[in-house]
Amino acid sequence: MLEIKKLNSIMSPFFGDICVCLELNDYADKDTIKCKIANLNEEIIPDKFSYDGSPYFSYDKYKKYSNGEHYARVYVEVEYKSKELELPESTFNTAKGINDYIVDLKTLHHIMGIRHVAKSKKGIKLNEFVWKGILYFDQFGQTMYLYDQKYINDTPNKIKYGTVDYNTFRFYCEGYCGTFRAIPDQDEVCPECGKVWSIDNIIDYVTIDQGNYKRIGYHKECLKSHNREQLKEFENIFSKVYNLSELKFTVIPNEYCSCEKCASWFMISTPDGDIKIGWRKRVISIEWLDNYKRFTETFVSEDVTKGGNLDGVRNIHAWSVEKVVEYLNRAKKSIIE
């Protein structure tokens, strides 16, 4: 099959930054894909492939042909062989097929990928199912986590722990919450406890953003332990500014994102007043609250997000722990007594 496609820039976890991709019309055999810049007859080699075979390229490769323009029209001739789905519809599109096939994380991801391709590339009408009461396979080839399920009395175990069609599940489940979030890979390890994930504990999987579109998955209890380690991180920071015996640390909700994946923020009561601090993706947010003493430091030389009130700068983003220590000390030293 031969297609001519425009390179489209996207943000992708493949590269942790901007990359470009070609969305192919059919399910492609990755080993057969050949790409050439249209009208130049110059080969361009993909760096990655999505599950359905669509090729991805680094942004640097794109810039070579776009003259540095972010939205330039760069077209690629793509030649490839289409391939059929590896599983029969009786496996990925029936309750029994899904229930029998999923035995570990590898087979779970395979079913998820096949259903996505079946809908997006093959145009197959998908039935909707709920697996073990916790994963919802929808008609669009997407997979959603379910939680806070409210079952009616005497709900059969096969509804809670088997695979059933969505309408049957809704008959027995009066309410639930749902979210699209990551599912661990078969070789992924929780960095806190060192255990490999399995098909039996995926509901316990939560991730935190590490920046550059990279996330790390923890067990819920392990994430709490991680938050305790974060408290130690901030205690270490403030020990370079104040005597720790003078301080009180209070855990508060993350004010950038309230989901369970993101680490808590802290309110620190100091002899000079209260400071609110916490991770906001890749930066640390610092805010000197109204009861904190006035100070003259304006951080005018710092090219970062900052703001304040009539008294001057009262909040700032720090790109490193070292910068946090620096900013806290600069504010403290410029306090107006």
RODO-2510 file (C-alpha; in nm, 4 decimals, decimal comma):
residues 337
     n   res          X          Y          Z
     1     m     0,0000     0,0000     0,0000
     2     l     0,1289     0,3481    -0,0893
     3     e     0,0117     0,6606     0,0908
     4     i     0,1250     1,0238     0,0905
     5     k     0,0907     1,1752     0,4344
     6     k     0,1657     1,5100     0,5925
     7     l     0,3942     1,4984     0,8941
     8     n     0,2016     1,6148     1,2002
     9     s     0,3801     1,7422     1,5084
    10     i     0,2496     1,6165     1,8431
    11     m     0,3604     1,5893     2,2043
    12     s     0,4576     1,2287     2,2629
    13     p     0,5797     1,0086     2,5507
    14     f     0,8042     0,8362     2,2952
    15     f     1,0493     1,1249     2,2999
    16     g     0,9442     1,3248     2,6057
    17     d     0,9003     1,6258     2,3788
    18     i     0,7613     1,7265     2,0407
    19     c     0,7826     1,4650     1,7691
    20     v     0,6084     1,4082     1,4357
    21     c     0,3980     1,1167     1,3209
    22     l     0,2223     0,9708     1,0189
    23     e    -0,1251     0,8346     1,0846
    24     l    -0,1658     0,5465     0,8389
    25     n    -0,4969     0,4325     0,6968
    26     d    -0,4522     0,0631     0,7749
    27     y    -0,2908    -0,1703     1,0237
    28     a     0,0707    -0,1766     0,9086
    29     d     0,3404    -0,4420     0,9220
    30     k     0,6191    -0,2381     1,0828
    31     d     0,8933    -0,4392     0,9129
    32     t     0,7669    -0,3401     0,5689
    33     i     0,7350     0,0358     0,6202
    34     k     0,9463     0,2533     0,3911
    35     c     0,9279     0,6334     0,4062
    36     k     1,0563     0,8917     0,1594
    37     i     1,0229     1,2689     0,1573
    38     a     0,7852     1,3457    -0,1270
    39     n     0,9455     1,4946    -0,4395
    40     l     1,2964     1,4478    -0,2977
    41     n     1,3184     1,0691    -0,3157
    42     e     1,5117     1,0888     0,0106
    43     e     1,4591     0,8150     0,2676
    44     i     1,3560     0,9130     0,6207
    45     i     1,3816     0,6375     0,8798
    46     p     1,1228     0,6179     1,1622
    47     d     1,2512     0,6299     1,5189
    48     k     0,9481     0,4592     1,6750
    49     f     0,6217     0,2924     1,5797
    50     s     0,2856     0,3036     1,7510
    51     y     0,0961    -0,0200     1,8168
    52     d    -0,0862     0,0053     1,4818
    53     g     0,2379     0,0603     1,2903
    54     s     0,2162     0,4369     1,2447
    55     p     0,5732     0,5737     1,2229
    56     y     0,7091     0,8450     1,4536
    57     f     1,0079     1,0706     1,3896
    58     s     1,2100     1,2990     1,6131
    59     y     1,1405     1,6692     1,5791
    60     d     1,5009     1,7237     1,4648
    61     k     1,4325     1,5111     1,1563
    62     y     1,1232     1,7146     1,0838
    63     k     1,3131     2,0437     1,1094
    64     k     1,5569     1,9243     0,8453
    65     y     1,2784     1,9439     0,5849
    66     s     1,0623     2,2208     0,7320
    67     n     1,3188     2,5028     0,7209
    68     g     1,2603     2,5530     1,0905
    69     e     0,8884     2,6243     1,0517
    70     h     0,6804     2,4490     1,3163
    71     y     0,3695     2,4118     1,0976
    72     a     0,5396     2,3621     0,7615
    73     r     0,3775     2,1215     0,5156
    74     v     0,6161     1,8295     0,4847
    75     y     0,4809     1,5269     0,2991
    76     v     0,6094     1,1720     0,3126
    77     e     0,5492     0,8814     0,0765
    78     v     0,4813     0,5761     0,2904
    79     e     0,4879     0,2282     0,1448
    80     y     0,3881    -0,0691     0,3582
    81     k     0,2064    -0,3986     0,3690
    82     s    -0,1219    -0,4138     0,5536
    83     k    -0,1768    -0,6959     0,7972
    84     e    -0,4743    -0,8655     0,9486
    85     l    -0,5612    -0,8687     1,3165
    86     e    -0,3742    -1,1321     1,5131
    87     l    -0,6862    -1,2374     1,7024
    88     p    -1,0264    -1,3450     1,5717
    89     e    -1,3268    -1,1264     1,6501
    90     s    -1,4635    -1,4074     1,8664
    91     t    -1,1709    -1,3408     2,1015
    92     f    -1,1607    -0,9598     2,1259
    93     n    -1,5279    -0,8839     2,0717
    94     t    -1,7097    -1,1344     2,2942
    95     a    -1,7307    -1,1634     2,6709
    96     k    -1,6096    -1,5245     2,6722
    97     g    -1,3255    -1,4525     2,4335
    98     i    -1,1958    -1,1615     2,6431
    99     n    -1,2421    -1,3481     2,9697
   100     d    -1,0524    -1,6546     2,8463
   101     y    -0,7738    -1,4616     2,6715
   102     i    -0,6688    -1,2203     2,9463
   103     v    -0,4427    -1,4089     3,1858
   104     d    -0,1637    -1,1559     3,2472
   105     l    -0,0597    -0,8002     3,1653
   106     k     0,0802    -0,9021     2,8270
   107     t    -0,2507    -1,0464     2,7077
   108     l    -0,4425    -0,7529     2,8580
   109     h    -0,2362    -0,5008     2,6606
   110     h    -0,2729    -0,7164     2,3489
   111     i    -0,6522    -0,7140     2,3754
   112     m    -0,6471    -0,3362     2,4315
   113     g    -0,4273    -0,2816     2,1267
   114     i    -0,6245    -0,5150     1,9028
   115     r    -0,9560    -0,3533     1,9937
   116     h    -0,8161    -0,0076     1,9198
   117     v    -0,6869    -0,1186     1,5794
   118     a    -1,0069    -0,3100     1,5014
   119     k    -1,2078     0,0088     1,5451
   120     s    -0,9693     0,2727     1,4076
   121     k    -0,8122     0,0787     1,1167
   122     k    -1,0520    -0,2040     1,0305
   123     g    -1,3805    -0,0285     1,1013
   124     i    -1,5158    -0,3155     1,3094
   125     k    -1,8153    -0,2341     1,5288
   126     l    -1,7079    -0,3091     1,8831
   127     n    -1,9257    -0,4463     2,1563
   128     e    -1,8776    -0,3074     2,5062
   129     f    -1,7649    -0,5134     2,8034
   130     v    -1,6612    -0,4819     3,1670
   131     w    -1,3761    -0,7021     3,2860
   132     k    -1,3694    -0,8040     3,6548
   133     g    -1,5726    -0,4964     3,7395
   134     i    -1,2713    -0,2697     3,7014
   135     l    -1,1969    -0,2244     3,3297
   136     y    -1,4488    -0,0982     3,0753
   137     f    -1,3783    -0,1765     2,7087
   138     d    -1,5870     0,0768     2,5163
   139     q    -1,7140     0,0907     2,1567
   140     f    -1,4306     0,3220     2,0497
   141     g    -1,1497     0,0816     2,1371
   142     q    -1,0637     0,2647     2,4580
   143     t    -1,0126     0,1157     2,8034
   144     m    -1,1331     0,2888     3,1197
   145     y    -1,0726     0,2150     3,4879
   146     l    -1,3859     0,1845     3,7020
   147     y    -1,3981     0,2545     4,0753
   148     d    -1,6460     0,3338     4,3552
   149     q    -1,8840     0,0720     4,2115
   150     k    -2,2217     0,0486     4,3842
   151     y    -2,3701    -0,2956     4,3197
   152     i    -2,7248    -0,3950     4,4027
   153     n    -2,7798    -0,6668     4,6611
   154     d    -2,7166    -1,0266     4,5526
   155     t    -2,5086    -0,9277     4,2495
   156     p    -2,3601    -1,2533     4,1098
   157     n    -1,9853    -1,2987     4,1422
   158     k    -1,9544    -1,3415     3,7653
   159     i    -2,0626    -0,9771     3,7302
   160     k    -1,8020    -0,8565     3,9780
   161     y    -1,5168    -1,0876     3,8843
   162     g    -1,5819    -1,2095     3,5293
   163     t    -1,6315    -1,0452     3,1908
   164     v    -1,9833    -0,9324     3,1011
   165     d    -2,1387    -0,7063     2,8430
   166     y    -2,1742    -0,3475     2,9534
   167     n    -2,5543    -0,3454     2,9696
   168     t    -2,5558    -0,6432     3,2041
   169     f    -2,2988    -0,4721     3,4255
   170     r    -2,5106    -0,1545     3,4382
   171     f    -2,8154    -0,3575     3,5383
   172     y    -2,6387    -0,4745     3,8534
   173     c    -2,4202    -0,1676     3,9143
   174     e    -2,6212     0,1392     4,0127
   175     g    -2,3280     0,3755     3,9893
   176     y    -1,9535     0,4044     3,9401
   177     c    -1,6774     0,6499     3,8588
   178     g    -1,4445     0,6102     3,5625
   179     t    -1,1133     0,7469     3,4461
   180     f    -0,8722     0,6919     3,1593
   181     r    -0,5348     0,6251     3,3143
   182     a    -0,2284     0,4168     3,2478
   183     i    -0,2123     0,0409     3,2971
   184     p     0,1272    -0,1025     3,3980
   185     d     0,3398    -0,3006     3,1550
   186     q     0,4308    -0,6598     3,2343
   187     d     0,7946    -0,5769     3,3189
   188     e     0,7236    -0,2557     3,5086
   189     v     0,8412    -0,2334     3,8695
   190     c     0,7134    -0,0151     4,1537
   191     p     1,0172     0,1984     4,2458
   192     e     0,9184     0,2109     4,6123
   193     c     0,8781    -0,1603     4,6944
   194     g     1,0583    -0,3138     4,3946
   195     k     0,7739    -0,5513     4,3066
   196     v     0,6732    -0,6285     3,9488
   197     w     0,3126    -0,5457     3,8597
   198     s     0,0634    -0,8225     3,7852
   199     i    -0,2861    -0,8573     3,6435
   200     d    -0,4219    -0,8914     3,9982
   201     n    -0,3222    -0,5496     4,1329
   202     i    -0,3662    -0,3046     3,8464
   203     i    -0,6445    -0,1225     4,0339
   204     d    -0,3747    -0,0274     4,2851
   205     y    -0,1650     0,1427     4,0137
   206     v    -0,1211     0,5206     4,0320
   207     t     0,1353     0,7332     3,8522
   208     i     0,3084     1,0631     3,9164
   209     d     0,4384     1,2989     3,6518
   210     q     0,8175     1,3086     3,6301
   211     g     0,8238     1,5806     3,3640
   212     n     0,9010     1,5418     2,9935
   213     y     0,5840     1,3305     2,9594
   214     k     0,7332     1,0521     3,1661
   215     r     0,5470     0,8948     3,4539
   216     i     0,6359     0,6478     3,7268
   217     g     0,3793     0,4050     3,8674
   218     y     0,3381     0,3250     4,2369
   219     h     0,1117     0,1148     4,4519
   220     k    -0,1235     0,3498     4,6377
   221     e     0,0387     0,2720     4,9725
   222     c     0,3830     0,3038     4,8165
   223     l     0,2874     0,6474     4,6837
   224     k     0,1980     0,7524     5,0386
   225     s     0,5435     0,6370     5,1404
   226     h     0,6828     0,8379     4,8494
   227     n     0,4980     1,1435     4,9828
   228     r     0,6611     1,0870     5,3198
   229     e     0,9930     1,0929     5,1401
   230     q     0,8864     1,4205     4,9813
   231     l     0,8233     1,5614     5,3282
   232     k     1,1823     1,4701     5,4109
   233     e     1,2877     1,6532     5,0933
   234     f     1,1166     1,9747     5,2078
   235     e     1,2425     1,9344     5,5630
   236     n     1,5940     1,9168     5,4196
   237     i     1,5284     2,2292     5,2118
   238     f     1,3958     2,4328     5,5042
   239     s     1,6767     2,3180     5,7329
   240     k     1,9031     2,5332     5,5155
   241     v     1,6865     2,8373     5,5894
   242     y     1,5438     2,7875     5,9397
   243     n     1,5983     2,5792     6,2491
   244     l     1,3690     2,2784     6,1983
   245     s     1,2630     2,2886     6,5642
   246     e     1,0969     2,6236     6,4895
   247     l     0,8877     2,4897     6,2018
   248     k     0,5564     2,3098     6,1658
   249     f     0,4850     2,1102     5,8472
   250     t     0,1213     2,0502     5,7508
   251     v     0,0173     1,8348     5,4551
   252     i    -0,2352     2,0097     5,2282
   253     p    -0,3986     1,9062     4,8969
   254     n    -0,2050     1,9609     4,5770
   255     e    -0,3378     2,2943     4,4484
   256     y    -0,2233     2,2330     4,0915
   257     c    -0,3904     1,8938     4,0480
   258     s    -0,6234     1,7250     4,2978
   259     c    -0,6001     1,3700     4,1580
   260     e    -0,4632     1,0864     4,3694
   261     k    -0,1568     1,0571     4,1461
   262     c    -0,0053     1,3949     4,2303
   263     a     0,1941     1,4449     4,5477
   264     s     0,0601     1,6562     4,8333
   265     w     0,1713     2,0103     4,9029
   266     f     0,2841     2,1471     5,2390
   267     m     0,2110     2,4478     5,4571
   268     i     0,5154     2,5424     5,6608
   269     s     0,4713     2,7692     5,9621
   270     t     0,7927     2,9622     6,0251
   271     p     0,8865     3,2335     6,2797
   272     d     0,8342     3,4845     5,9969
   273     g     0,4955     3,3537     5,8801
   274     d     0,3521     3,0768     5,6646
   275     i     0,4879     2,9457     5,3338
   276     k     0,2980     2,7197     5,0953
   277     i     0,5103     2,4916     4,8804
   278     g     0,4724     2,1920     4,6498
   279     w     0,5574     2,0308     4,3188
   280     r     0,3728     2,1627     4,0155
   281     k     0,4806     1,9170     3,7433
   282     r     0,8473     2,0052     3,6798
   283     v     0,8691     2,3132     3,9013
   284     i     0,8252     2,3793     4,2725
   285     s     0,5680     2,6438     4,3594
   286     i     0,6554     2,8737     4,6515
   287     e     0,4078     3,1189     4,8014
   288     w     0,4727     3,3468     5,0970
   289     l     0,1274     3,3883     5,2533
   290     d    -0,0253     3,7129     5,3795
   291     n     0,0895     3,6543     5,7343
   292     y     0,4517     3,6212     5,6219
   293     k     0,6563     3,9322     5,6969
   294     r     0,7074     4,1862     5,4206
   295     f     1,0350     4,1550     5,2314
   296     t     1,2052     4,3633     4,9631
   297     e     1,3455     4,0897     4,7378
   298     t     1,1852     4,1136     4,3910
   299     f     1,3699     3,8301     4,2120
   300     v     1,3954     4,0648     3,9147
   301     s     1,6923     3,8713     3,7721
   302     e     1,5042     3,5397     3,7706
   303     d     1,3417     3,4488     3,4363
   304     v     1,0670     3,2337     3,5897
   305     t     0,6974     3,2620     3,6641
   306     k     0,6438     3,4931     3,9608
   307     g     0,3786     3,7241     4,0972
   308     g     0,2583     3,9010     4,4068
   309     n     0,0535     4,1799     4,5580
   310     l     0,1041     4,5459     4,6425
   311     d     0,3957     4,4545     4,8663
   312     g     0,5896     4,2927     4,5813
   313     v     0,6671     3,9346     4,4749
   314     r     0,4962     3,6791     4,6988
   315     n     0,5079     3,3655     4,4810
   316     i     0,7596     3,2144     4,2441
   317     h     0,8349     2,8898     4,0576
   318     a     1,1701     2,7215     4,1218
   319     w     1,3214     2,4842     3,8680
   320     s     1,5358     2,2964     4,1202
   321     v     1,5690     2,2233     4,4907
   322     e     1,8780     2,4432     4,4967
   323     k     1,6756     2,7328     4,3602
   324     v     1,4123     2,6815     4,6301
   325     v     1,6769     2,7168     4,9002
   326     e     1,8147     3,0254     4,7270
   327     y     1,4749     3,1958     4,6921
   328     l     1,3729     3,1221     5,0507
   329     n     1,6980     3,2655     5,1847
   330     r     1,6825     3,5730     4,9619
   331     a     1,3306     3,6499     5,0835
   332     k     1,4208     3,5884     5,4504
   333     k     1,7296     3,8074     5,4364
   334     s     1,5308     4,0985     5,2884
   335     i     1,2537     4,0971     5,5503
   336     i     1,1542     4,4453     5,6627
   337     e     1,1582     4,4474     6,0442
***
